[in-house]
Amino acid sequence: MSTPELIRIVSRDSPMALAQVERVRAELAVRHPGVTTEVVPVKTTGDKWMGDLSQVEGKGAFTKEVDAALLAGEADLAVHCVKDVPADRPLPAGTVFAAFLKRDDIRDALVHPAGLTLDELPAKARIGTSSVRRIAQLAASHPHLECVPMRGNANRRLDKLHAGDADALLLAVSGLARIGRMDVISEILPADVMCPPIGAGILALQCREGDAELIDAVSGLGDPDAHREATAERMLLHVLQGHCNSPIAGYARAERNGDLSLRACVFTPDGKRVLNAHEWAGPLDPATLGISVAVALLRQGARELIDSIGH
């Protein structure tokens, strides 16, 4: 099958999103040296709106405009962080994931100007984050700390930290790596201390369903382990019907021998209740593993917990 001569790549216009696009362009250049790529940046509702995401359609706020450009034919390929793509509903009709790229670090990092660790922070220290997942886990593990709402891209949050709007930040390690700011990290938190969001560290390439030539060209960039992990995690979220205000966390892990596991948690926003499930796939395919772990959480009362949270 021939390869397209030009691939127009649509993405959010934040520095981190554009850095992600450069990774895709570099990988495409290696695999298909004759292909020209150009970037189509769009500003999404989620990037413009600095309030509560649930007031602007939740997670779809970061993908709606990107999807629209793809479906309108203004671009050929969309680059998404899997964690930003809603899993409680299908992908927009007429689109498909063509590849999941090799996974980056899934962990969160603490950023403190004096280099303190999470356990060293004094009582009433203000942590800048608007993530319900981080807020719930901090409430459970470090109830003496206070969370202050903070949205915007990582550069903007770092500026707010230095302006004194918070004493410390929690940010994704992979995001800081993409913008070249690993230097600000005080501590990298293990996944058992701060369970990551579903889809953390995975970039997905989305195409129109009928673009067989393009799908064939970009599918070679995909990583089989990332594909299996993303499939299990997104099925979990789909079955739980989690929304943007649901404190749900979890991650699948493909071992070198091929074994796949999925760990997931559902929290009350105040961190007082934590539901846990962890299973190995064994003979199950990744999607069935996602269903199985979701069912284990539903048996513990996850449905009532999620439905009790306004959105």
C-alpha positions as CSV (number, residue, x, y, z in Angstrom):
1,M,0.0,0.0,0.0
2,S,1.3,3.5,-0.9
3,T,2.0,6.1,1.7
4,P,0.4,9.6,1.7
5,E,2.8,12.4,0.6
6,L,1.4,14.9,3.2
7,I,0.0,14.2,6.6
8,R,-1.7,17.1,8.4
9,I,-1.6,16.5,12.2
10,V,-4.1,18.2,14.4
11,S,-3.5,18.7,18.1
12,R,-4.2,21.0,21.0
13,D,-2.1,24.1,20.8
14,S,-0.5,23.8,24.3
15,P,3.3,23.5,24.5
16,M,3.0,20.0,25.8
17,A,0.6,18.9,23.1
18,L,2.8,20.4,20.4
19,A,5.8,18.6,21.9
20,Q,3.8,15.3,21.6
21,V,3.2,16.1,17.9
22,E,6.9,16.6,17.4
23,R,7.5,13.1,18.8
24,V,5.0,11.7,16.3
25,R,6.6,13.7,13.4
26,A,10.0,12.4,14.3
27,E,8.8,8.8,14.4
28,L,7.0,9.2,11.1
29,A,10.1,10.7,9.5
30,V,12.2,7.7,10.5
31,R,9.6,5.2,9.2
32,H,8.5,7.1,6.2
33,P,11.3,9.5,5.1
34,G,9.5,10.7,2.0
35,V,6.4,11.9,3.9
36,T,5.8,15.6,4.7
37,T,4.0,16.5,7.9
38,E,2.4,19.8,8.9
39,V,0.8,20.7,12.2
40,V,-2.8,22.0,12.5
41,P,-3.0,23.5,16.1
42,V,-6.5,24.1,17.6
43,K,-7.4,25.7,20.9
44,T,-9.8,23.5,22.8
45,T,-12.6,24.4,25.2
46,G,-10.6,22.8,28.0
47,D,-7.6,25.0,27.3
48,K,-9.7,28.1,27.2
49,W,-11.9,27.3,30.2
50,M,-10.1,27.6,33.6
51,G,-13.0,26.6,35.8
52,D,-14.5,23.2,36.7
53,L,-14.2,20.9,33.7
54,S,-17.6,19.3,34.5
55,Q,-19.2,22.6,33.5
56,V,-17.9,22.3,29.9
57,E,-18.6,18.6,29.1
58,G,-15.8,17.3,31.2
59,K,-13.0,15.4,29.4
60,G,-14.4,15.9,25.9
61,A,-13.4,19.5,26.5
62,F,-9.9,18.6,25.4
63,T,-10.8,16.6,22.3
64,K,-14.0,18.0,20.8
65,E,-12.3,20.6,18.5
66,V,-9.6,18.2,17.6
67,D,-12.2,15.6,16.6
68,A,-14.1,18.2,14.6
69,A,-11.0,19.2,12.5
70,L,-10.4,15.5,11.7
71,L,-14.0,14.8,10.7
72,A,-14.2,18.0,8.7
73,G,-11.2,17.0,6.6
74,E,-9.1,19.9,7.9
75,A,-6.5,17.4,9.2
76,D,-5.7,13.7,8.6
77,L,-4.3,12.5,11.9
78,A,-5.0,13.5,15.5
79,V,-2.6,13.1,18.4
80,H,-4.3,12.6,21.8
81,C,-3.2,11.8,25.3
82,V,-5.3,8.7,26.1
83,K,-6.1,10.1,29.5
84,D,-7.9,13.0,27.9
85,V,-10.1,10.9,25.6
86,P,-13.5,10.1,27.2
87,A,-14.0,6.3,27.6
88,D,-17.6,6.4,28.9
89,R,-18.7,6.8,25.3
90,P,-17.3,5.6,21.9
91,L,-14.9,7.5,19.8
92,P,-16.7,9.9,17.4
93,A,-18.4,8.0,14.6
94,G,-16.2,7.7,11.6
95,T,-12.9,7.7,13.5
96,V,-10.6,5.0,14.8
97,F,-7.4,4.7,16.9
98,A,-4.7,3.6,14.4
99,A,-1.9,3.2,17.0
100,F,-0.9,3.6,20.6
101,L,2.7,4.8,21.0
102,K,5.2,3.3,23.4
103,R,4.2,4.4,26.9
104,D,5.9,7.1,28.8
105,D,6.3,7.3,32.6
106,I,2.9,7.0,34.3
107,R,3.8,8.5,37.6
108,D,3.1,11.9,39.2
109,A,5.8,14.2,40.4
110,L,5.9,16.7,43.3
111,V,7.3,20.1,42.5
112,H,8.4,22.1,45.5
113,P,10.7,25.2,45.2
114,A,12.9,24.0,48.2
115,G,12.9,20.4,47.1
116,L,10.8,19.0,49.9
117,T,9.2,15.6,49.5
118,L,5.5,14.9,50.0
119,D,6.1,13.5,53.5
120,E,8.2,16.5,54.4
121,L,5.6,19.1,53.6
122,P,4.3,21.0,56.7
123,A,0.7,21.0,57.8
124,K,-1.6,23.4,55.7
125,A,0.9,23.4,52.8
126,R,-1.1,24.3,49.7
127,I,-0.9,21.8,46.8
128,G,-1.9,23.3,43.4
129,T,-4.1,20.8,41.6
130,S,-7.6,20.6,40.2
131,S,-7.4,16.8,39.6
132,V,-10.2,15.0,41.6
133,R,-8.0,11.9,41.4
134,R,-5.0,13.6,43.1
135,I,-7.2,15.5,45.6
136,A,-8.9,12.3,46.8
137,Q,-5.6,10.4,47.2
138,L,-4.0,13.3,49.0
139,A,-7.0,13.5,51.3
140,A,-6.6,9.8,52.1
141,S,-2.8,9.8,52.6
142,H,-1.9,13.3,53.6
143,P,-5.0,14.9,55.2
144,H,-3.0,17.7,56.8
145,L,-2.2,19.2,53.3
146,E,-4.6,21.5,51.5
147,C,-5.4,21.4,47.8
148,V,-5.9,24.7,45.9
149,P,-7.6,24.7,42.4
150,M,-5.1,25.1,39.6
151,R,-5.6,24.4,35.9
152,G,-3.7,25.4,32.8
153,N,-0.7,23.8,31.1
154,A,2.4,22.8,33.1
155,N,4.3,26.0,32.2
156,R,1.5,28.1,33.4
157,R,1.2,26.1,36.6
158,L,4.9,26.5,37.3
159,D,4.5,30.3,36.8
160,K,1.6,30.3,39.3
161,L,3.8,28.3,41.8
162,H,6.6,30.9,41.6
163,A,4.0,33.7,42.0
164,G,3.0,32.1,45.3
165,D,-0.4,30.8,44.3
166,A,0.6,27.4,45.9
167,D,3.4,25.9,47.9
168,A,3.8,22.9,45.7
169,L,2.4,21.2,42.6
170,L,1.6,17.7,41.5
171,L,2.3,17.2,37.8
172,A,2.7,14.3,35.5
173,V,6.3,13.2,35.1
174,S,5.8,12.5,31.3
175,G,4.4,16.0,30.8
176,L,7.4,17.6,32.5
177,A,9.7,15.4,30.4
178,R,8.0,16.5,27.2
179,I,8.5,20.2,27.9
180,G,12.1,19.7,29.2
181,R,11.4,20.6,32.8
182,M,12.5,17.5,34.7
183,D,14.8,19.8,36.6
184,V,11.9,21.1,38.8
185,I,10.9,17.7,40.2
186,S,11.4,17.3,44.0
187,E,10.1,13.7,44.2
188,I,8.6,11.2,41.8
189,L,5.7,9.4,43.5
190,P,5.4,5.6,43.1
191,A,2.1,4.4,41.5
192,D,1.1,2.9,44.9
193,V,1.4,6.3,46.5
194,M,-0.4,8.3,43.8
195,C,-2.3,6.0,41.4
196,P,-2.2,7.4,37.9
197,P,-5.2,8.3,35.7
198,I,-6.5,5.9,33.1
199,G,-4.4,6.2,30.0
200,A,-1.5,8.0,31.6
201,G,1.6,8.4,29.5
202,I,0.1,6.9,26.3
203,L,-0.3,8.9,23.1
204,A,-3.0,7.7,20.6
205,L,-3.1,8.4,16.9
206,Q,-6.6,8.8,15.6
207,C,-7.6,8.7,11.9
208,R,-10.8,8.7,9.9
209,E,-12.1,5.2,9.5
210,G,-11.9,5.1,5.7
211,D,-8.3,6.4,5.4
212,A,-6.8,2.9,4.9
213,E,-3.6,4.2,3.4
214,L,-2.9,6.5,6.3
215,I,-4.0,4.0,8.9
216,D,-1.5,1.5,7.4
217,A,1.3,4.2,7.4
218,V,0.9,5.1,11.0
219,S,0.0,1.8,12.6
220,G,3.6,0.7,12.4
221,L,4.3,3.4,15.1
222,G,2.2,1.5,17.5
223,D,3.5,-0.4,20.6
224,P,1.8,-3.8,21.3
225,D,2.1,-3.4,25.1
226,A,0.7,0.1,25.1
227,H,-2.2,-1.2,22.9
228,R,-3.0,-4.0,25.4
229,E,-2.7,-1.7,28.4
230,A,-4.8,1.1,26.9
231,T,-7.5,-1.4,25.8
232,A,-7.8,-2.9,29.4
233,E,-7.8,0.6,31.1
234,R,-10.3,2.2,28.7
235,M,-12.7,-0.8,29.0
236,L,-12.5,-0.5,32.8
237,L,-13.5,3.2,32.5
238,H,-16.2,2.4,30.0
239,V,-17.9,-0.2,32.2
240,L,-17.6,2.0,35.3
241,Q,-19.1,4.9,33.2
242,G,-16.7,7.3,35.0
243,H,-17.0,11.0,34.3
244,C,-14.5,13.9,34.7
245,N,-15.5,14.3,38.4
246,S,-15.0,10.6,39.2
247,P,-11.9,9.9,41.3
248,I,-11.0,6.8,39.4
249,A,-7.4,5.8,39.0
250,G,-5.7,2.7,37.6
251,Y,-3.1,1.2,35.3
252,A,-2.5,-1.9,33.4
253,R,1.0,-3.4,33.0
254,A,2.3,-5.8,30.4
255,E,5.2,-7.8,31.8
256,R,8.1,-9.0,29.6
257,N,6.7,-12.5,29.6
258,G,3.4,-11.2,28.2
259,D,1.4,-11.4,31.4
260,L,-1.0,-8.5,31.8
261,S,-2.4,-7.1,35.0
262,L,-4.7,-4.2,35.9
263,R,-4.9,-2.4,39.2
264,A,-7.7,0.2,39.7
265,C,-9.1,2.3,42.5
266,V,-12.3,4.3,43.0
267,F,-12.3,7.0,45.7
268,T,-14.8,9.3,47.4
269,P,-13.7,12.9,46.8
270,D,-12.7,13.3,50.5
271,G,-10.6,10.1,50.3
272,K,-12.5,8.5,53.2
273,R,-13.5,5.4,51.1
274,V,-11.2,3.7,48.7
275,L,-12.2,0.7,46.6
276,N,-9.4,-1.4,45.2
277,A,-9.2,-4.2,42.6
278,H,-6.1,-5.9,41.1
279,E,-6.3,-8.8,38.7
280,W,-4.1,-10.7,36.2
281,A,-5.4,-11.4,32.8
282,G,-4.2,-15.0,32.5
283,P,-6.1,-16.3,29.4
284,L,-8.3,-13.2,29.2
285,D,-7.9,-10.7,26.5
286,P,-7.2,-7.1,27.6
287,A,-10.8,-5.9,27.2
288,T,-12.2,-8.8,29.2
289,L,-9.6,-8.0,31.9
290,G,-10.9,-4.4,32.0
291,I,-14.5,-5.7,32.4
292,S,-13.5,-8.1,35.1
293,V,-11.7,-5.5,37.2
294,A,-14.6,-3.1,36.8
295,V,-17.1,-5.7,37.9
296,A,-14.9,-6.4,41.0
297,L,-15.1,-2.6,41.8
298,L,-18.9,-2.6,41.1
299,R,-19.3,-5.4,43.6
300,Q,-17.7,-3.2,46.2
301,G,-20.1,-0.4,45.6
302,A,-18.4,1.7,42.9
303,R,-21.6,2.5,41.1
304,E,-23.2,4.2,44.1
305,L,-19.9,6.0,44.8
306,I,-19.5,7.3,41.3
307,D,-23.2,8.2,40.9
308,S,-23.2,10.1,44.2
309,I,-20.7,12.7,42.8
310,G,-22.3,15.6,40.9
311,H,-21.1,16.3,37.4
